[in-house]
Each structure stands twice: as C-alpha cells, then as structure tokens.
C-alpha cells in the first residue's frame, strides 16, 4: 500500500536531524585536528619555541650555622605556693591587692589573735609558777647536801630531794615548750608570704572562718622571676644533647610566640629528666628564664628553640634548592655556561630555611632554586634575576 501524505513530513524531519548531527561531528573533528599542540621540551633543554628553561638560582654560601632543636613548651612558675592559714580563726584583715607583686615575709592577712594571746598568757603563768617551785626545791637540795655532809640527815632524804628537783626541771622544759607553741600560734595569726612572687585572686573575704585544714587557699603566689619552661624532645636527639651537657656547655634556649614570629625571652637549659617516657618516646627538659620583663606567663604555650651547637664556616644553601630522589638528596648545579647537572649532596643539618651541606658542593657555586620540575642533566637554562630584591616568579610554559 503506498505511503500516505501524512507520513512524508516525519521522514523529512528525521533526515534533517541526522544531517545536522553529522555536520556537528565533522566540525568537532576539524577543531581537534587543527588545535595548536602544547609546547614540549626538546633535546638540549630548549622548548618547542626555541627558548631555554627559565629558572631562578641561588649561590652556595659559607657561614656559621646554629644547630637548633625545636619543641613545644609550657611556661611553668618556678615556685607555686598555696597560702593557707595555719591556725583557726576569723579573718580580720586582708593587706594585699590581687595581682600584686610581694616579697618573702610580707604580711598578707591577719587572723583574730585574741584567743591565742590568752593561751600564751596561760602558758607563761604556768611556766612562772613552775619556775618558782623549782627554785625552792633547788635551795632545799643545797641545804640537804650540807646537812648530809654533817651526817645530820639520812641519805634517803637527800636522794628524794634530788629526784624532786629533776622532776621539776623536766616539767619546766615541758612548760617552756607549751609557751613556745602558744607564741608560735600567735605568730601564725599573721599570714605572711613564704616566697616572693605575684599574687593571684583571693579566695576568702574578711569575716570568714579560716582553718589549717581548708582545701581552698586564701591566695596563690607564683614566682615568675625567674620562670621555667617545660618541654620534651624525641629520644633520637638525646645523644647529641647529652654530649653537649657532659662537656659542660651552657645551652641557650629561646622562647618564641605561637606563630614563631616574635622572640619572647632567652634563657638556658637547666636540667633534664632522668628517664624517657616509654609512652611517647620523649624526654622532659626544663629551661630557666630570668623573665625580668615578665613576658612569659605561667601555663603559656611557647615554641622552644634549643641551640645545640654552632657549625663554623658551614656550606649553606636555601632549603628550597634541595631535591629528593630514589638515590638520596641532590641539587641542580649550574656551570659557567648556564647548564644544569644533577649533583648528589649529603645534608648535615637544616633549620627549614637553610640547609647545611656536608659534601657535594663548594661555596661560590650556583644551584637552581625555582623551576626544577622540568630540568634534566645537561639542560640549558635562562637565569631569571630578582627584580628590586623581590623573589622572581618563574613562569613555566604550559604543558
């Protein structure tokens, strides 16, 4: 049966869609074929456009290098005292201000002393009474000795009197101790600073009843001049550290802020712990800082730099020039014709910014600092200078 006219427009529409799809596919293939290919390095270190590889270089220098060990430390008060009352009584006076700097022995507070004055008077009265009894007994003993020498009294009477005198002398010492104890308790009603330092916030107000068994202190004193910093180092760094300590060297310690941008204080290593923490594999150390300007505060976190030793006239390169490969550390060294060669080196020490080279380079040589990702030995390079002392940004050709 022949097609009806109703089917003809649908077939024509399908042919138009198929023709358009074929034309789009041909256009995409033409664009892909004629799109410019990326540049690629050619033998001899030149790019497809004929230019050498641009790099930035740095000279190998010679100078002194400080070998430092870094750690995170916690500032700790050199001494901390919780001031408490040593006798029981009502708090009458507070003679300090919070945050005040005090000296050792300075009066801080006063407990009601009246009950302790009375106790001292009672002890002194009992002592005086006993002293009078002892004096009378000693006089009788002296007379008894004279009478016994004349054989006027029996030896037993003399012995009894001697025993009485010795008994009274023993009682006298006991009463003297009671007087001293009463006087000491009276002295304890004056609460004084046991050490020099800075006061914290007070924990009791006037009128409160204080006692020697109180768990809450009246105030806390922290000694901040000098002050200590506690930090830990890995056990792998311990042999070099112990070697310097046994040699009798005073090791300098620097305390930096959290961002390591500002030096807070400089001190010296004071001591190290006598054992390694098996849980962390580290050893604890303690550094002492005079802290005259009080820039270090108890419980403050600081970055520690312990200066282990100073390498004299060491061979130095920027750490950015150091490369790492399967055969170890190496750098790209430039010759007089601006060609680069891979040079194996041995690293002696590093602080992040500079690296000490033990062998492989000599002062005055040049190493590639930036642009190393496309270099091969024998490449010809173009040295990019730093404009106005600013680091040059090496623009690599697109791959």
C-alpha positions in Angstrom: 0.0 0.0 0.0 1.6 3.3 -0.9 2.6 5.9 1.8 0.0 8.4 2.6 1.0 12.1 2.5 0.6 12.2 6.3 3.9 10.2 6.8 6.2 12.3 4.5 6.9 15.3 6.8 8.0 13.0 9.7 10.6 11.3 7.5 11.9 14.6 6.2 12.3 15.8 9.8 14.3 12.7 10.8 16.7 13.2 7.9 17.3 16.8 8.8 18.2 15.8 12.4 20.6 13.1 11.2 22.3 15.5 8.7 22.8 18.2 11.5 24.3 15.6 13.8 26.8 14.5 11.1 27.8 18.1 10.4 28.4 18.8 14.2 30.6 15.7 14.5 32.7 16.8 11.4 33.1 20.3 12.9 34.4 18.9 16.2 36.9 16.6 14.4 38.2 19.6 12.4 38.6 21.7 15.6 40.5 18.9 17.3 42.8 18.3 14.3 43.8 22.0 13.8 44.0 22.9 17.6 47.7 24.0 18.3 49.7 21.4 20.1 51.3 22.3 23.5 55.0 23.1 23.7 57.3 20.4 24.9 61.0 20.4 25.8 63.3 19.5 23.1 66.7 17.8 23.4 69.3 20.2 24.8 66.9 21.8 27.2 65.0 24.0 24.7 61.3 24.4 24.3 59.4 23.9 21.1 59.5 27.7 20.6 63.4 27.6 20.9 63.9 29.2 24.3 65.8 27.8 27.3 64.2 26.8 30.5 63.7 29.8 32.9 65.0 29.2 36.4 65.9 31.2 39.5 69.2 30.4 41.1 70.9 31.0 44.5 74.6 30.9 45.4 76.2 28.4 47.7 77.4 30.4 50.7 79.7 29.8 53.6 78.9 31.0 57.2 78.1 30.0 60.7 75.0 27.8 61.3 73.2 27.4 64.6 72.1 23.8 65.1 68.7 24.1 66.9 66.3 21.6 68.3 62.6 22.7 68.2 59.8 21.8 70.6 56.6 23.0 72.1 56.9 24.1 75.7 54.7 25.2 78.6 55.7 28.0 80.8 55.7 27.0 84.5 56.0 29.1 87.6 59.4 28.5 89.2 57.7 28.1 92.5 54.0 28.0 93.4 52.6 28.4 96.9 49.0 28.0 98.1 48.8 30.3 101.1 46.6 28.8 103.8 46.0 29.7 107.5 48.0 27.5 109.9 45.6 28.3 112.8 41.8 28.5 113.1 40.1 31.9 113.5 38.2 34.7 111.9 39.8 36.6 109.1 40.2 40.2 110.3 42.3 41.9 107.7 43.4 41.5 104.1 46.5 43.5 103.4 47.1 42.8 99.7 45.7 43.5 96.3 45.0 40.9 93.7 47.8 40.6 91.2 50.2 42.4 93.5 54.0 41.6 93.5 55.0 40.7 97.0 58.3 40.0 98.8 59.1 37.0 101.0 57.8 37.6 104.6 55.4 40.4 103.6 52.2 40.5 105.7 49.2 39.4 103.7 46.4 38.9 106.1 45.6 38.7 109.9 43.5 36.2 111.9 41.8 37.2 115.1 44.7 36.9 117.7 42.8 37.4 121.0 42.3 33.7 121.8 46.0 32.9 121.1 47.2 35.8 123.3 45.2 34.4 126.2 46.6 30.9 125.6 50.1 32.4 125.6 49.5 34.2 128.9 48.2 31.0 130.5 51.3 29.1 129.4 53.6 31.8 130.6 51.8 31.9 134.0 52.1 28.1 134.4 55.8 28.3 133.5 56.4 31.1 136.0 54.7 29.1 138.8 56.7 26.0 138.0 59.9 28.0 137.9 59.3 29.2 141.4 58.7 25.7 142.6 62.0 24.6 141.0 63.9 27.4 142.6 62.6 26.5 146.1 63.4 22.8 145.5 67.0 23.6 144.4 67.5 25.7 147.6 66.3 22.8 149.7 68.6 20.5 147.9 71.6 22.7 148.6 70.7 22.7 152.4 70.2 18.9 152.4 73.6 18.4 150.9 75.2 20.4 153.7 73.3 18.6 156.4 74.2 15.2 154.8 77.8 16.2 154.9 77.5 16.8 158.6 75.6 13.5 158.9 72.5 15.3 160.2 70.1 13.7 157.7 69.8 10.4 156.1 71.0 9.7 152.6 67.4 8.8 151.6 66.2 12.3 152.3 68.9 13.8 150.1 68.1 11.4 147.3 64.4 12.2 147.5 65.1 15.9 147.2 67.4 15.4 144.2 64.6 13.4 142.5 62.1 16.2 143.1 64.5 18.8 141.6 65.0 16.6 138.5 61.2 16.1 138.2 60.6 19.9 138.4 63.3 20.5 135.8 61.6 18.1 133.4 58.3 19.8 134.0 59.9 23.2 133.3 61.1 22.1 129.9 57.6 20.9 129.0 56.1 24.2 130.1 58.7 26.1 128.1 57.7 24.1 125.0 54.0 25.0 125.7 54.9 28.7 125.9 56.9 28.4 122.6 53.9 26.7 121.0 51.5 29.3 122.2 53.8 32.1 120.9 54.1 30.3 117.6 50.3 30.0 117.2 50.1 33.7 118.0 52.6 34.4 115.3 50.6 32.3 112.8 47.7 34.7 113.1 49.8 37.0 110.9 49.7 35.3 107.5 52.9 36.2 105.6 54.1 35.5 102.0 56.5 32.5 102.2 58.1 33.4 98.8 58.5 36.4 96.6 56.1 36.4 93.6 52.9 37.6 92.1 49.6 37.1 93.9 46.5 35.6 92.2 42.9 36.2 93.0 41.8 36.0 96.7 39.6 33.1 97.7 38.3 34.3 101.0 36.8 37.6 102.3 37.1 39.4 105.6 34.9 37.8 108.3 35.2 34.2 107.0 36.4 31.5 109.4 39.7 30.0 108.3 41.5 26.8 109.4 44.6 24.8 108.8 42.5 22.0 107.1 40.9 24.2 104.5 41.1 22.8 101.0 40.7 26.2 99.4 43.8 28.5 99.8 43.5 32.1 100.8 45.5 33.1 97.7 48.1 31.6 95.4 51.6 33.0 94.9 53.5 32.2 91.7 57.2 33.0 91.3 57.6 34.4 87.8 61.1 36.0 88.1 62.8 33.7 87.3 60.4 31.4 85.5 60.7 27.9 83.9 59.6 26.3 80.7 59.0 22.6 80.4 59.3 20.9 77.0 60.1 17.4 75.5 62.4 16.2 72.9 62.5 12.8 71.0 64.9 10.2 72.4 66.7 10.2 69.0 68.0 13.7 69.7 69.1 12.8 73.3 72.7 11.5 72.5 73.8 14.8 70.9 72.2 16.8 73.7 73.8 14.7 76.5 77.2 15.1 74.7 76.9 18.9 75.0 75.8 18.7 78.6 78.6 16.4 79.7 81.1 18.7 78.0 79.9 21.4 80.5 78.4 23.7 77.9 75.6 26.1 78.8 73.0 25.6 76.1 70.9 28.7 75.1 67.2 28.3 74.9 64.8 30.7 73.1 61.1 31.1 73.7 59.0 32.2 70.7 55.3 33.0 70.4 52.8 30.6 68.8 53.4 32.0 65.3 57.2 31.9 65.8 57.4 35.5 64.6 58.4 37.2 67.9 61.1 36.2 70.4 59.7 36.4 73.9 62.7 35.6 76.1 66.2 33.9 76.1 67.3 31.6 78.8 69.4 28.5 79.3 68.8 24.8 79.8 68.8 23.9 83.5 68.1 20.2 83.7 66.6 17.2 82.0 64.6 14.2 83.4 66.3 11.0 84.4 64.2 8.7 82.3 62.5 8.5 78.9 58.7 8.4 78.7 58.0 5.0 77.2 54.5 6.1 76.1 55.8 8.9 73.9 59.5 8.1 73.4 60.5 11.6 74.6 62.5 13.0 77.5 61.4 16.1 79.5 63.6 19.1 79.9 63.5 22.3 81.9 64.8 25.7 80.9 65.3 28.7 83.1 64.4 32.3 82.1 65.1 35.4 84.2 61.9 36.9 82.8 62.7 40.4 84.2 60.1 42.0 81.8 57.5 39.2 82.7 56.8 38.5 79.0 56.4 34.8 80.0 53.3 33.9 81.9 52.5 30.6 83.8 50.7 28.0 81.6 51.5 29.9 78.4 52.4 27.8 75.4 55.6 28.8 73.6 57.8 27.4 70.8 61.2 26.4 72.1 64.5 26.6 70.1 67.3 24.9 71.9 70.7 25.9 70.4 72.7 22.7 70.4 75.9 23.9 68.8 77.3 26.3 66.1 78.8 25.0 63.0 81.7 27.3 61.9 82.1 28.2 58.2 79.5 25.7 57.1 78.4 25.3 53.4 74.9 26.7 53.2 72.1 26.6 50.5 68.5 27.6 50.7 66.4 24.6 51.7 64.1 25.2 48.6 67.0 24.1 46.3 67.3 20.7 47.9 65.7 17.8 45.9 65.0 14.2 46.9 65.2 11.2 44.6 65.5 7.4 44.8 69.3 7.7 45.3 69.1 10.3 48.0 69.3 14.1 48.2 70.6 16.1 45.2 70.5 19.6 43.8 70.7 21.1 40.2 74.0 22.8 39.9 74.8 25.3 37.2 78.1 25.5 35.4 79.7 28.6 33.8 77.6 28.1 30.6 74.3 28.0 32.5 73.8 24.3 32.0 72.4 22.3 34.9 73.7 19.0 36.2 72.3 16.8 39.0 74.7 16.9 41.9 74.3 14.4 44.8 74.8 16.0 48.2 74.9 15.0 51.9 72.8 17.0 54.3 74.4 17.7 57.7 71.7 19.9 59.3 68.7 22.1 58.4 66.5 24.7 60.1 63.8 24.9 57.5 65.1 28.0 55.7 68.7 27.0 55.2 70.4 23.6 54.8 74.0 22.7 55.7 75.7 20.6 53.0 78.3 18.1 54.3 79.7 17.2 50.9 78.9 17.7 47.2 79.1 21.5 46.9 81.6 24.2 47.3 81.0 27.9 48.2 80.5 30.1 45.2 78.7 27.6 43.1 75.1 28.1 41.9 72.1 25.9 42.5 68.6 26.1 41.0 66.1 27.5 43.4 62.9 27.6 41.3 62.0 25.9 38.0 63.3 22.5 38.8 60.3 20.5 37.8 61.3 20.3 34.0 65.1 20.1 34.3 67.3 17.3 33.2 71.1 17.0 33.4 72.6 19.0 30.5 69.7 21.3 30.1 70.4 24.9 29.0 68.6 27.3 31.3 67.9 31.0 31.4 68.6 32.6 34.8 65.9 35.0 35.9 67.0 37.8 38.1 65.1 39.1 41.1 63.6 42.5 40.4 64.4 45.0 43.1 65.4 42.3 45.5 62.0 40.5 45.4 61.7 36.8 44.7 61.2 36.2 41.0 58.1 34.2 39.9 59.3 31.8 37.3 56.6 31.4 34.6 56.8 27.9 33.1 55.4 27.3 29.6 52.1 25.5 29.6 52.4 21.7 29.1 
